[in-house]
Amino acid sequence: MAPLPFKTGIITADRLRLWPNAILPCLAAKGSAVRKRRAFLHLAFLLVSLAAMPAALLAQTDEIQVYDAEIAEPGVFNLMLHTNFTPIGRTVPAFPNAIIANNSVNGTAEWAYGVTPWFEQGLYLPVYSFYSSNQGATLNGFKIRELFVRPHAAEHKFFYGLNFEFSVNALYWESRRITSELRPIAGVHLGRWDLIYNPILDTDYTGGFKGLEFNPGGRVAYNFNDKWAVAVEEYDGFGPLDSFVPHNQQFHETWAVVDRKHGFVDVEAGVGVGWTGGADRLTLKLMLSRDLNAPRVH
């Protein structure tokens, strides 16, 4: 994933960006040795502060979802529209020229096709931003995914699966052109309760195994009936496997979610609150899903 500036003590990334404009003229200008020595010390402190920033964490995302191993029936095309709005978010780009999270509206059209009872082929096209303060409306790339699951997961007490995604990114969406996700799925149905965990590993194909980043998601849901459910979801970003970033700089967001299944369109909506320095303070999500054709007739 992309490098992300955070607060380091009382030094913020916004301040760090301004310091070179103030310090370098002092070093170049004629003046007292004391003034130049002070400017040099400020510059040294700036470099130390930059070096202390964590290497990587989550940038923006097009999809905020915990996978439950349910897939389209064989022969069925499904379309899910993801829309995420961040009214209170990070105001500093996660990497040079990156889309700024604050006030951004991002999303994707997720196309899925049920190949077999245990395999679904997916395509995210396009991945887009309706708006961001520094980039405006943009096309951000596309993703291909392969989702393998226990057939008819909703009918089993224990269910599982594995999802793989291959992403081609614009360089204002991710800092690397090619990235991927490996998402194991494990969960249980306990009466009206669902407990699901996705221990996600992300990679930009640098750093080998140690470069993998651990960005899991989890969900606890209560089903009132076959149409309505409420859930609490948790999304986390810990950083590279070999060196998690400090806790107060990690990505941690907790979500309140409601699901409505309907014959015409399924709806999932949620409100997420970030509670660490690497997360956005407030994000809203809306997912609309519909099968585009009827299942095969056997």
FIZA-116684 format. One record per residue: x, y, z of N, C-alpha, C in turn. Coordinates in pm, whole numbers, padded with zeros to 5 digits, always signed. Layout:
N
XYZXYZXYZ/...
This chain:
298
+00084-00119+00000+00000+00000+00000+00089+00125+00000/+00026+00241+00022+00098+00367-00001+00151+00426+00129/+00268+00495+00124+00318+00564+00243+00224+00674+00285/+00209+00692+00416+00111+00786+00468+00173+00873+00575/+00174+01006+00559+00227+01093+00663+00133+01099+00783/+00189+01100+00904+00109+01110+01026+00169+01216+01116/+00096+01248+01222+00149+01335+01325+00261+01264+01400/+00371+01332+01421+00481+01279+01500+00506+01377+01613/+00456+01346+01733+00459+01442+01842+00373+01561+01807/+00430+01682+01821+00355+01802+01784+00384+01844+01640/+00466+01766+01570+00501+01799+01433+00404+01728+01340/+00334+01805+01258+00240+01746+01164+00297+01751+01024/+00240+01667+00936+00287+01663+00799+00264+01797+00729/+00153+01865+00764+00127+01996+00705+00240+02093+00739/+00283+02092+00866+00391+02182+00907+00522+02145+00838/+00547+02014+00827+00671+01971+00764+00679+02017+00619/+00567+02017+00551+00567+02060+00412+00602+02209+00399/+00569+02289+00502+00591+02434+00497+00732+02472+00539/+00795+02389+00619+00924+02426+00676+01032+02454+00571/+01047+02374+00465+01156+02406+00371+01145+02546+00314/+01025+02594+00288+01007+02729+00234+01054+02836+00332/+01046+02804+00461+01088+02902+00562+01237+02889+00595/+01290+02768+00589+01426+02744+00637+01531+02772+00531/+01508+02722+00407+01612+02731+00306+01652+02874+00272/+01557+02969+00262+01600+03108+00238+01691+03162+00348/+01666+03118+00473+01751+03163+00584+01894+03113+00569/+01909+02989+00520+02042+02934+00502+02118+03006+00389/+02042+03046+00285+02106+03107+00169+02135+03256+00189/+02053+03322+00271+02063+03468+00286+02185+03506+00371/+02228+03631+00347+02334+03683+00431+02277+03721+00567/+02351+03699+00672+02301+03734+00803+02393+03680+00910/+02349+03690+01034+02432+03650+01146+02453+03500+01149/+02563+03458+01208+02592+03315+01221+02490+03247+01311/+02438+03320+01411+02338+03263+01501+02211+03228+01424/+02169+03321+01335+02047+03295+01258+02065+03173+01168/+02183+03163+01102+02206+03050+01015+02215+02919+01094/+02275+02926+01213+02286+02806+01295+02148+02758+01337/+02058+02851+01373+01922+02814+01410+01849+02751+01291/+01867+02809+01172+01802+02754+01054+01854+02614+01025/+01986+02595+01043+02043+02462+01019+01986+02359+01116/+01969+02398+01243+01913+02307+01342+01769+02272+01307/+01692+02372+01261+01554+02345+01218+01552+02246+01103/+01644+02263+01006+01649+02173+00893+01685+02032+00937/+01780+02019+01029+01817+01887+01080+01698+01820+01149/+01623+01899+01225+01506+01844+01294+01400+01800+01194/+01388+01876+01085+01294+01840+00979+01330+01704+00921/+01459+01684+00890+01501+01558+00830+01479+01441+00926/+01507+01462+01053+01484+01356+01153+01336+01323+01162/+01251+01427+01160+01106+01405+01168+01055+01326+01049/+01107+01360+00929+01065+01286+00810+01108+01141+00819/+01227+01117+00868+01276+00979+00879+01196+00899+00979/+01135+00965+01078+01061+00895+01181+00922+00855+01137/+00876+00908+01025+00741+00874+00979+00734+00729+00938/+00619+00661+00962+00606+00522+00926+00610+00504+00776/+00650+00385+00732+00674+00359+00590+00545+00345+00510/+00444+00275+00562+00329+00247+00477+00207+00214+00559/+00092+00255+00505-00037+00210+00558-00142+00231+00451/-00269+00223+00491-00377+00227+00393-00393+00363+00328/-00409+00362+00197-00450+00482+00125-00602+00477+00110/-00656+00542+00006-00799+00537-00017-00840+00399-00069/-00970+00370-00060-01019+00241-00107-01151+00258-00180/-01175+00168-00273-01300+00169-00349-01404+00077-00288/-01362-00017-00202-01451-00121-00150-01432-00133+00000/-01540-00117+00076-01536-00134+00222-01636-00244+00254/-01587-00366+00268-01676-00481+00277-01604-00599+00339/-01676-00675+00422-01628-00803+00475-01693-00914+00393/-01613-01002+00335-01666-01108+00250-01723-01221+00336/-01843-01269+00295-01912-01374+00371-01918-01506+00296/-01843-01520+00186-01834-01644+00107-01960-01675+00027/-02055-01582+00021-02171-01602-00065-02140-01546-00204/-02173-01622-00308-02141-01581-00445-02265-01597-00532/-02255-01543-00655-02364-01556-00751-02382-01702-00792/-02504-01741-00817-02530-01877-00864-02469-01897-01002/-02437-02022-01038-02379-02047-01170-02465-01989-01282/-02400-01917-01372-02469-01858-01485-02529-01722-01458/-02517-01671-01336-02579-01543-01300-02474-01432-01300/-02508-01323-01367-02429-01200-01360-02487-01112-01249/-02397-01055-01167-02438-00965-01060-02360-00835-01072/-02426-00724-01042-02360-00593-01041-02377-00531-00903/-02265-00490-00843-02267-00419-00715-02198-00284-00733/-02267-00177-00695-02212-00043-00702-02169+00001-00562/-02040+00033-00549-01984+00079-00421-01965+00230-00427/-02010+00301-00324-01986+00444-00313-01944+00476-00169/-01832+00547-00153-01779+00582-00022-01752+00732-00016/-01805+00798+00086-01787+00943+00105-01718+00966+00238/-01613+01047+00237-01535+01075+00358-01548+01223+00392/-01651+01261+00472-01669+01403+00505-01563+01457+00600/-01504+01370+00682-01398+01412+00773-01284+01311+00760/-01184+01346+00682-01077+01251+00655-00940+01314+00661/-00842+01235+00622-00703+01282+00620-00687+01393+00517/-00618+01498+00554-00604+01615+00468-00469+01621+00398/-00385+01522+00421-00253+01516+00359-00250+01397+00265/-00197+01409+00143-00188+01294+00053-00109+01179+00115/-00154+01056+00089-00084+00940+00143+00052+00920+00078/+00071+00975-00040+00198+00973-00110+00193+01087-00211/+00305+01126-00271+00303+01243-00361+00199+01229-00472/+00114+01332-00483+00012+01342-00588-00108+01253-00562/-00116+01190-00446-00228+01099-00416-00357+01176-00393/-00469+01108-00419-00600+01164-00388-00610+01189-00239/-00655+01309-00201-00672+01343-00060-00806+01287-00012/-00804+01221+00104-00922+01153+00154-01034+01250+00192/-00998+01360+00257-01099+01450+00311-01193+01501+00202/-01325+01481+00223-01431+01524+00130-01433+01448-00002/-01357+01339-00013-01355+01265-00139-01474+01169-00147/-01515+01140-00271-01620+01042-00300-01560+00941-00397/-01545+00817-00352-01480+00713-00431-01572+00594-00447/-01548+00515-00551-01632+00397-00569-01587+00310-00683/-01669+00210-00714-01641+00119-00824-01767+00044-00863/-01769-00003-00985-01871-00098-01031-01809-00237-01028/-01866-00326-00946-01815-00461-00929-01904-00558-01007/-01849-00616-01112-01920-00711-01196-01879-00851-01154/-01975-00940-01133-01945-01075-01089-02025-01176-01172/-01963-01294-01193-02029-01401-01268-02007-01532-01195/-02116-01603-01164-02107-01732-01100-02066-01839-01200/-01944-01891-01186-01893-01992-01279-01934-02132-01236/-01914-02164-01110-01955-02291-01050-02011-02260-00911/-02064-02358-00839-02110-02331-00702-01998-02289-00607/-01871-02309-00649-01759-02276-00560-01666-02169-00616/-01697-02112-00735-01606-02016-00797-01685-01903-00862/-01645-01780-00829-01703-01661-00889-01592-01575-00947/-01610-01534-01073-01514-01444-01138-01566-01301-01125/-01476-01208-01089-01516-01070-01068-01429-00971-01143/-01486-00855-01170-01415-00745-01236-01464-00614-01178/-01372-00533-01128-01404-00398-01080-01367-00301-01192/-01467-00249-01260-01443-00162-01375-01561-00068-01395/-01537+00063-01386-01409+00124-01346-01401+00141-01195/-01279+00161-01146-01258+00218-01013-01246+00369-01034/-01317+00448-00956-01327+00591-00987-01340+00675-00861/-01319+00804-00878-01352+00904-00777-01445+01005-00842/-01562+01023-00782-01650+01129-00829-01590+01266-00801/-01519+01275-00685-01461+01404-00647-01350+01383-00545/-01244+01460-00560-01145+01480-00455-01094+01623-00467/-01050+01679-00354-01016+01822-00351-00895+01855-00437/-00804+01760-00458-00683+01790-00535-00682+01729-00675/-00768+01629-00701-00766+01565-00833-00898+01578-00908/-01004+01620-00841-01134+01629-00907-01193+01492-00935/-01261+01475-01047-01317+01346-01088-01210+01269-01166/-01190+01141-01130-01082+01064-01191-01125+00920-01214/-01061+00856-01311-01064+00711-01327-00937+00657-01264/-00952+00561-01171-00841+00520-01086-00782+00384-01119/-00842+00311-01218-00787+00182-01254-00894+00076-01262/-00851-00051-01249-00945-00163-01249-00884-00279-01172/-00969-00377-01135-00924-00494-01061-00992-00619-01119/-00918-00728-01120-00971-00860-01153-00964-00945-01027/-01071-01020-01000-01068-01106-00880-01120-01246-00910/-01066-01341-00834-01113-01479-00836-01151-01517-00693/-01275-01558-00673-01328-01589-00540-01367-01736-00533/-01301-01810-00444-01326-01952-00425-01388-01972-00286/-01500-02046-00278-01573-02056-00151-01626-02197-00130/-01668-02223-00007-01746-02343+00020-01883-02325-00045/-01926-02418-00130-02055-02401-00200-02171-02381-00102/-02261-02292-00139-02383-02265-00061-02347-02230+00084/-02258-02133+00098-02204-02096+00230-02314-02059+00328/-02421-01995+00282-02527-01950+00373-02599-02066+00440/-02586-02186+00384-02658-02302+00437-02575-02381+00538/-02451-02341+00559-02361-02415+00649-02332-02336+00775/-02314-02408+00885-02277-02340+01010-02138-02279+00996/-02043-02354+00943-01907-02304+00922-01885-02286+00772/-01830-02173+00734-01805-02146+00592-01667-02083+00576/-01616-02088+00454-01480-02040+00431-01464-02010+00283/-01353-01942+00251-01324-01910+00113-01189-01842+00101/-01153-01811-00023-01027-01742-00051-01046-01654-00173/-01011-01527-00160-01027-01431-00268-00890-01376-00307/-00867-01366-00441-00744-01306-00491-00780-01194-00586/-00715-01077-00569-00739-00963-00656-00608-00914-00715/-00614-00877-00842-00502-00820-00914-00544-00683-00964/-00474-00578-00920-00516-00440-00946-00416-00368-01036/-00469-00291-01131-00391-00199-01213-00437-00059-01175/-00345+00023-01123-00381+00148-01058-00327+00271-01128/-00405+00377-01126-00350+00509-01156-00256+00548-01042/-00154+00625-01073-00051+00656-00973-00089+00769-00879/-00215+00816-00886-00269+00901-00781-00366+00823-00692/-00389+00695-00727-00474+00607-00646-00389+00518-00556/-00284+00459-00612-00184+00383-00538-00047+00431-00581/+00051+00410-00495+00187+00454-00528+00256+00357-00624/+00199+00238-00643+00252+00140-00735+00146+00106-00840/+00191+00084-00964+00096+00056-01072+00023-00076-01051/+00094-00178-01000+00036-00311-00982+00036-00347-00834/-00080-00385-00782-00094-00433-00644-00189-00553-00642/-00189-00625-00532-00278-00741-00519-00323-00758-00375/-00431-00836-00363-00486-00870-00232-00511-01019-00225/-00475-01080-00111-00509-01218-00079-00597-01214+00044/-00723-01260+00029-00822-01245+00135-00881-01381+00175/-00828-01444+00279-00896-01562+00334-01029-01521+00398/-01124-01612+00397-01257-01589+00454-01288-01703+00550/-01327-01670+00671-01369-01772+00768-01485-01716+00850/-01588-01800+00874-01702-01752+00950-01791-01863+00998/-01881-01825+01090-01979-01920+01142-02116-01852+01148/-02220-01931+01122-02358-01889+01144-02404-01953+01275/-02440-01870+01372-02486-01918+01503-02627-01866+01525/-02726-01941+01474-02863-01893+01482-02879-01767+01399/-02922-01659+01465-02938-01531+01395-02808-01452+01384/-02700-01503+01445-02574-01431+01448-02477-01482+01342/-02401-01390+01282-02292-01423+01191-02163-01365+01246/-02059-01446+01252-01925-01402+01292-01831-01431+01176/-01768-01326+01120-01689-01341+00998-01556-01267+01016/-01449-01327+00964-01318-01263+00970-01247-01280+00837/-01188-01172+00788-01109-01171+00665-00967-01124+00698/-00872-01214+00723-00734-01173+00753-00658-01139+00624/-00677-01017+00575-00631-00977+00442-00482-00947+00442/-00415-00990+00334-00276-00955+00308-00270-00878+00176/-00210-00760+00178-00193-00678+00059-00046-00675+00018/-00022-00661-00111+00116-00653-00159+00126-00559-00278/+00240-00491-00289+00273-00416-00410+00390-00481-00482/+00417-00608-00447+00520-00690-00511+00661-00636-00488/+00680-00571-00375+00814-00532-00333+00837-00586-00192/+00960-00621-00162+00995-00664-00026+00968-00808+00005/+00921-00886-00093+00897-01028-00069+00792-01052+00037/+00806-01162+00111+00709-01197+00215+00703-01090+00323/+00817-01034+00357+00820-00931+00462+00747-00805+00419/+00732-00784+00289+00663-00665+00241+00513-00676+00242/+00458-00796+00271+00314-00811+00280+00260-00726+00395/+00145-00663+00372+00082-00580+00476-00044-00647+00527/-00063-00642+00658-00175-00708+00723-00286-00607+00746/-00395-00620+00669-00506-00525+00673-00639-00600+00688/-00666-00658+00803-00783-00746+00818-00914-00670+00835/-01023-00743+00815-01158-00691+00839-01242-00797+00908/-01335-00754+00993-01422-00848+01064-01563-00794+01075/-01657-00886+01099-01799-00847+01102-01874-00937+01201/-01955-00873+01285-02050-00943+01372-02188-00890+01335/-02276-00979+01286-02407-00936+01235-02519-01009+01308/-02631-00939+01322-02753-01000+01377-02862-00988+01272/-02921-01103+01235-03024-01109+01132-03162-01111+01197/-03237-01004+01178-03374-01002+01230-03462-01102+01157/-03440-01114+01028-03513-01209+00943-03430-01226+00815/-03489-01280+00709-03414-01302+00587-03399-01175+00503/-03451-01062+00551-03442-00937+00476-03360-00829+00547/-03363-00825+00679-03300-00716+00754-03189-00771+00846/-03079-00699+00850-02970-00732+00942-02897-00604+00982/-02839-00606+01102-02751-00499+01147-02617-00562+01183/-02510-00483+01176-02378-00539+01200-02283-00434+01253/-02180-00481+01321-02063-00401+01356-01946-00459+01278/-01875-00371+01206-01760-00413+01129-01636-00339+01176/-01523-00405+01162-01395-00347+01200-01296-00365+01085/-01230-00255+01047-01128-00259+00943-00998-00204+01001/-00888-00276+00978-00762-00243+01041-00649-00244+00939/-00548-00163+00966-00425-00165+00888-00307-00158+00982/-00231-00267+00990-00121-00276+01086+00014-00244+01024/+00023-00250+00891+00150-00227+00826+00218-00357+00786/+00346-00351+00745+00418-00470+00699+00427-00577+00807/+00427-00703+00763+00431-00814+00858+00556-00813+00945/+00667-00766+00889+00791-00773+00966+00809-00656+01061/+00723-00552+01050+00740-00436+01139+00611-00354+01141/+00516-00395+01225+00393-00316+01241+00428-00174+01285/+00354-00077+01234+00377+00061+01276+00320+00081+01417/+00361+00185+01488+00308+00210+01623+00156+00219+01622/+00096+00177+01733-00051+00165+01738-00122+00295+01705/-00073+00406+01756-00144+00533+01734-00130+00583+01590/-00049+00515+01509-00034+00552+01369-00097+00449+01275/-00155+00345+01330-00219+00243+01249-00356+00290+01200/-00413+00210+01110-00546+00236+01056-00646+00148+01131/-00741+00210+01204-00845+00136+01273-00977+00212+01260/-01077+00149+01197-01209+00209+01182-01316+00108+01225/-01414+00157+01300-01527+00075+01346-01654+00127+01279/-01735+00032+01229-01851+00066+01146-01980+00012+01204/-02086+00092+01193-02224+00047+01216-02289+00030+01079/-02347-00087+01054-02393-00123+00920-02534-00178+00928/-02615-00150+00826-02747-00209+00811-02758-00269+00672/-02816-00389+00664-02837-00459+00537-02985-00478+00512/-03026-00460+00387-03164-00483+00345-03163-00563+00215/-03217-00686+00220-03229-00768+00100-03368-00753+00043/-03371-00726-00089-03498-00697-00156-03496-00765-00292/-03613-00793-00344-03621-00859-00473-03560-00779-00586/-03570-00645-00577-03519-00561-00686-03371-00528-00668/-03332-00484-00547-03193-00448-00522-03161-00470-00374/-03043-00525-00346-02995-00539-00209-02916-00414-00171/-02932-00372-00046-02870-00248+00000-02788-00277+00126/-02667-00223+00130-02587-00220+00252-02537-00078+00272/-02562-00021+00388-02520+00116+00419-02452+00117+00555/-02354+00206+00571-02283+00209+00697-02216+00341+00725/-02183+00361+00853-02111+00479+00902-01988+00428+00976/-01871+00476+00935-01746+00433+00997-01676+00546+01069/-01622+00516+01186-01550+00613+01268-01407+00564+01289/-01310+00647+01252-01170+00614+01275-01125+00659+01412/-01042+00579+01477-01002+00612+01614-00851+00603+01636/-00775+00604+01526-00629+00616+01536-00580+00717+01434/-00453+00754+01446-00399+00860+01363-00395+00829+01215/-00391+00700+01179-00383+00664+01039-00516+00646+00970/-00628+00671+01039-00762+00647+00983-00834+00779+00959/-00938+00772+00878-01025+00887+00857-01127+00894+00971/-01161+01016+01012-01248+01032+01128-01392+00987+01101/-01442+01012+00979-01581+00976+00949-01592+00941+00801/-01648+00823+00773-01669+00776+00637-01807+00713+00627/-01873+00733+00514-02004+00674+00486-01991+00581+00366/-02063+00469+00369-02060+00379+00254-02201+00338+00214/-02218+00312+00084-02344+00262+00030-02312+00160-00078/-02372+00041-00067-02352-00066-00166-02489-00110-00217/-02505-00108-00348-02629-00149-00413-02598-00267-00503/-02673-00378-00487-02641-00501-00559-02767-00561-00621/-02750-00615-00743-02863-00676-00811-02814-00782-00909/-02884-00898-00912-02860-00996-01017-02917-00942-01148/-02841-00959-01257-02881-00905-01386-02956-01005-01472/-02959-01132-01431-03031-01234-01504-03071-01347-01410/-03155-01435-01457-03204-01546-01375-03103-01661-01375/-03107-01746-01272-03014-01862-01269-03044-01957-01382/-02946-02044-01410-02965-02147-01510-03078-02242-01469/-03150-02290-01565-03254-02391-01541-03195-02527-01569/-03193-02612-01465-03132-02745-01480-03234-02844-01535/
